[in-house]
Amino acid sequence: MRSICNLTFISLLILSQSSPAQIYYDTSVPNPLVKENTFIKKLPDTAQPPSFEGIRSKLPEPIWPKRKDVINCYWNAWQIAFSNLHSVTKENKFVAPYIDAAFNDHIFMWDSTFMLLFGRYGHHAFNFQGTLDNFYSSQHKDGYISREIAESSGAEIFEKFDPSSTGPNVMPWAEWEYYLNFNDRDRLNAVFTPLLAYYQWLRIYRCWPDGSYYSSGWGCGMDNQPRVQSGFDPRFSHAFMSWIDTTLQQIFAGKILIQMAERLNRQHEVKEVGLEIKQLTDYVDKNMWDEHTAFFYDRFRDGKLSKVKSVAAYWALLVEAVPQEDLKNFIAHLENPDEFARLHRVPTLSADDPGYNPEGGYWRGGVWAPTTYMVLRGLTKYKQDSLAHEIAVNHLDNVVKVFNQTGSLWENHAPDQVKGNDHKDLVGWSGLVPISVLFEYIFGIRPNVPENTIVWDIRTKDEFGIRKYPLSVTSFSSSFCA
């Protein structure tokens, strides 16, 4: 038997050496917008990223005398982040120095987006925003962008039409935040076309006939949540399901693209986006909301709703897709200790779900920096500032307690005990907690540079402040809550 196998292998080897590779037709339909993508032909920036020691003086300096442990955690986050900066190589054909996720030797679409959301506070020290240039420069002629790219070779990790190949569509969020913080109109103009082309690709290739969107466990970024029906792989299958987060993220991306178009006087290019936003918002309200439990759910192909209460539903806050009459009951789940108000808030899976893991179980209850930050920003949209502050204080305190115990920031945290899980020294998106959450929700400082305003929502009673705050505005409004 072994000799037959060897003979077969040798025969295949000879054929592979003597026969040309199979040639496939390229069935991609070019999107004219991709021709305007200037990142594709951008010359690589070969500069070496700075060291933390060399640029520390350019970073903002938080002051909180009563919480020196928080300040120590803050500086540790930056130190680890700067150790994860890399320059471009001839092999990967990247175009800009970048921060990686510190997870493996790949860059990830949604990890990078969330890293930029704290990286903007270090913009004067390093251009974290350039990380996304390496995704835009790899855009296919039909608008597709891979979600995961190898740093060693620039190879895309997934086949294009695999349900796990791309997403979540959150890159517009990071670009819009940078615009609101730095008012860089040239950058906004440069990213608008690749982002719109990518949005259009998703509309063609990730959309069901009823208009809703699909992904997979890996594609939505929450790898092992028990969201799909029995018989489907929770990691890799779309399960013929309408995915609540993917559908809401398309609304979110569309709304940002419309705002970009208005600033750039390109409204004529997003008329269909506006129509889809209305259609999707109506669809979510009518087909993915359960009145009895006051929650948004994934929808199966037979029209039934899932019973899994996932943090994915809270993208509805950020999208402003929750009707005012439903808001109180929807956010009540965040305050229910039997669901999302655990020892460490906010778990990614409700504690009353049979699949919930009190130790975290990765996305089966783990508390993750990006999803909790998403919840906080969504609560801000609905002016639920007291609840946002309460969750932020809980989240920061638990992360810092683990830091005090271990000297490390972790990939995620247990919801029912003070414990870090999986990868340690992960910055990575975990830098959101001691940087963005500290500035925006503990100190309560939220800027809007194009409008030249800053909101200072003061709820922390201790002495605190920030030296070298990186964003310049001349007027502010403040609220004080004793």
FENUR-V798621 format. One record per residue. N is the residue number from 1. NEAR is the number of other ideal C-beta (glycine too) atoms within 10 Angstrom. D_FIRST is the distance of its C-alpha to the first C-alpha in Angstrom with 2 decimals. Layout:
n->{N N}
near->{NEAR NEAR}
d_first->{D_FIRST D_FIRST}
//
This chain:
n->{1 2 3 4 5 6 7 8 9 10 11 12 13 14 15 16 17 18 19 20 21 22 23 24 25 26 27 28 29 30 31 32 33 34 35 36 37 38 39 40 41 42 43 44 45 46 47 48 49 50 51 52 53 54 55 56 57 58 59 60 61 62 63 64 65 66 67 68 69 70 71 72 73 74 75 76 77 78 79 80 81 82 83 84 85 86 87 88 89 90 91 92 93 94 95 96 97 98 99 100 101 102 103 104 105 106 107 108 109 110 111 112 113 114 115 116 117 118 119 120 121 122 123 124 125 126 127 128 129 130 131 132 133 134 135 136 137 138 139 140 141 142 143 144 145 146 147 148 149 150 151 152 153 154 155 156 157 158 159 160 161 162 163 164 165 166 167 168 169 170 171 172 173 174 175 176 177 178 179 180 181 182 183 184 185 186 187 188 189 190 191 192 193 194 195 196 197 198 199 200 201 202 203 204 205 206 207 208 209 210 211 212 213 214 215 216 217 218 219 220 221 222 223 224 225 226 227 228 229 230 231 232 233 234 235 236 237 238 239 240 241 242 243 244 245 246 247 248 249 250 251 252 253 254 255 256 257 258 259 260 261 262 263 264 265 266 267 268 269 270 271 272 273 274 275 276 277 278 279 280 281 282 283 284 285 286 287 288 289 290 291 292 293 294 295 296 297 298 299 300 301 302 303 304 305 306 307 308 309 310 311 312 313 314 315 316 317 318 319 320 321 322 323 324 325 326 327 328 329 330 331 332 333 334 335 336 337 338 339 340 341 342 343 344 345 346 347 348 349 350 351 352 353 354 355 356 357 358 359 360 361 362 363 364 365 366 367 368 369 370 371 372 373 374 375 376 377 378 379 380 381 382 383 384 385 386 387 388 389 390 391 392 393 394 395 396 397 398 399 400 401 402 403 404 405 406 407 408 409 410 411 412 413 414 415 416 417 418 419 420 421 422 423 424 425 426 427 428 429 430 431 432 433 434 435 436 437 438 439 440 441 442 443 444 445 446 447 448 449 450 451 452 453 454 455 456 457 458 459 460 461 462 463 464 465 466 467 468 469 470 471 472 473 474 475 476 477 478 479 480 481 482}
near->{5 6 7 8 9 10 10 10 10 10 10 10 10 10 9 10 7 7 8 6 6 5 6 6 5 9 6 13 10 13 23 10 19 21 12 15 22 15 19 16 8 14 6 18 15 12 12 9 19 15 12 17 9 11 16 15 9 14 21 18 14 23 13 19 10 11 20 9 14 21 17 15 24 24 15 18 23 23 15 20 24 22 14 18 18 17 14 21 14 9 12 20 14 25 21 22 23 28 26 19 23 21 16 13 11 18 27 22 21 23 23 26 23 27 31 23 25 27 26 20 24 21 18 14 21 22 17 25 22 20 26 26 24 23 25 23 21 21 23 18 16 19 27 22 26 22 26 22 23 16 19 10 12 18 14 19 15 16 9 15 10 15 21 22 22 25 27 27 28 22 24 24 22 24 24 21 18 23 20 17 19 19 17 16 12 7 14 20 15 19 26 22 23 28 27 25 25 30 23 17 23 22 17 12 14 23 18 16 5 12 17 23 25 22 27 26 25 22 25 27 26 25 16 17 26 19 26 23 17 6 7 16 13 20 15 16 18 23 21 13 22 26 31 29 27 27 32 26 26 26 26 26 25 26 21 23 24 17 16 22 20 11 15 13 7 16 12 7 16 22 11 12 22 15 11 19 21 11 14 21 19 12 19 25 15 8 16 23 21 13 8 5 14 16 26 28 22 27 22 15 13 7 9 10 18 22 14 21 21 26 25 29 23 30 25 27 24 23 23 14 23 24 10 7 7 16 15 11 13 20 20 14 20 22 13 13 10 10 20 26 19 23 17 24 21 24 33 26 29 23 19 13 18 7 16 22 19 15 14 28 21 18 27 22 25 26 29 25 29 23 25 28 22 25 25 26 20 23 24 18 13 17 8 19 18 12 15 25 19 18 23 25 16 18 25 20 16 23 27 21 17 23 23 13 11 13 12 17 28 24 22 28 29 24 28 17 14 15 19 24 18 13 17 16 18 22 27 26 28 31 28 27 28 28 25 23 24 27 21 24 27 23 21 22 20 17 21 14 17 14 11 13 14 19 16 14 21 14 19 17 10 10 9 18 12 16 9 11 17 18 18 12 15 7 8 13 9 11 11 10 12 5}
d_first->{0.00 3.79 5.47 5.27 6.37 8.73 9.98 10.72 12.47 14.40 15.48 16.73 18.47 20.22 21.33 22.64 24.62 26.06 26.77 29.50 28.95 29.74 33.48 34.80 38.36 40.45 41.98 44.07 47.70 49.85 52.46 55.66 56.29 53.35 55.29 57.89 55.42 56.80 54.10 51.48 53.41 54.89 54.88 53.10 55.37 54.18 56.61 55.47 55.95 58.71 58.34 59.68 62.28 63.45 64.08 64.91 68.56 67.73 66.21 68.38 69.70 69.94 72.72 72.61 74.43 73.63 69.87 68.92 65.45 64.94 66.14 63.79 60.88 62.06 62.02 58.68 57.21 58.54 57.39 53.79 54.00 55.17 52.36 49.96 51.57 49.68 50.58 48.82 46.36 45.50 41.88 42.64 45.51 47.51 51.22 52.89 52.63 51.34 50.73 47.25 46.40 45.22 42.26 39.52 39.67 40.50 43.79 44.27 46.71 48.36 48.20 49.98 52.58 53.52 53.60 56.11 58.26 59.10 58.63 61.65 63.86 62.65 62.99 65.66 63.35 60.14 59.25 56.63 57.06 55.30 51.99 51.93 52.56 48.93 47.93 50.60 49.61 46.04 47.30 45.63 47.92 47.81 48.96 45.71 45.38 42.26 42.81 40.71 40.43 38.76 41.40 39.31 38.57 40.52 37.35 37.70 35.39 35.16 34.83 38.36 38.10 36.14 38.65 38.32 38.96 42.68 45.73 47.84 50.64 52.98 53.52 56.87 58.12 57.77 59.36 62.25 62.86 63.12 65.54 67.63 67.69 68.20 69.54 67.43 67.91 66.07 62.91 63.32 63.64 60.54 58.22 59.63 57.76 54.20 54.79 56.17 53.35 50.78 52.79 52.72 48.95 48.52 50.96 48.90 45.36 45.78 48.43 48.35 50.69 53.21 53.53 51.83 49.04 45.55 43.21 40.56 40.56 39.47 41.57 44.71 44.02 44.11 40.41 40.05 43.24 42.72 44.24 41.88 41.62 38.96 35.74 35.99 34.67 37.81 36.60 35.31 36.65 40.09 40.06 42.55 45.17 48.37 48.19 51.61 51.27 49.72 52.45 55.19 53.92 54.23 57.83 58.41 57.03 59.06 62.25 61.82 61.17 64.40 66.28 64.89 65.91 69.41 69.83 68.57 70.51 67.34 67.85 67.24 63.56 62.94 64.77 61.56 60.52 63.74 63.12 59.61 60.91 63.41 60.88 58.33 61.03 62.23 58.71 58.02 61.39 61.03 57.34 55.99 59.00 59.49 63.19 62.78 60.84 62.26 58.95 56.67 53.15 49.99 50.14 47.39 46.91 48.79 51.81 51.68 52.08 49.84 51.44 49.97 52.80 51.25 53.15 51.92 54.94 57.37 56.71 59.29 61.98 61.19 61.11 64.39 62.94 64.47 67.70 70.56 71.04 67.48 67.45 68.92 66.51 63.48 64.22 65.21 61.51 61.58 64.40 62.93 61.57 59.32 57.60 57.78 60.64 58.62 59.41 57.79 58.28 56.64 53.24 50.89 50.43 53.34 53.58 54.08 50.60 48.08 45.56 48.09 47.16 50.32 48.55 47.53 43.88 43.73 45.12 45.59 49.01 48.88 52.04 51.28 53.82 53.25 53.55 56.58 58.18 57.58 59.36 62.24 62.74 62.63 65.30 67.41 67.29 68.95 71.36 69.89 70.76 71.53 68.17 66.38 68.25 67.47 63.72 63.80 65.65 63.19 60.18 61.61 62.82 59.44 57.59 60.21 60.08 56.38 57.17 59.85 57.45 54.47 55.95 53.45 53.04 49.97 47.71 49.10 51.08 51.10 53.62 54.86 55.15 56.01 52.57 50.56 46.91 43.73 44.39 47.53 49.84 48.88 51.39 49.82 51.77 52.99 55.76 57.36 58.76 60.85 61.86 62.19 62.81 65.29 67.26 67.19 67.41 68.71 71.17 71.33 71.60 70.26 71.35 71.70 72.62 73.18 75.76 77.01 76.83 75.30 75.16 75.66 74.99 76.36 75.14 74.48 77.75 77.03 78.01 75.27 74.88 72.88 73.96 72.79 71.63 69.86 71.22 74.82 76.96 80.72 81.23 79.73 80.21 79.78 79.68 80.28 79.08 80.64}
//
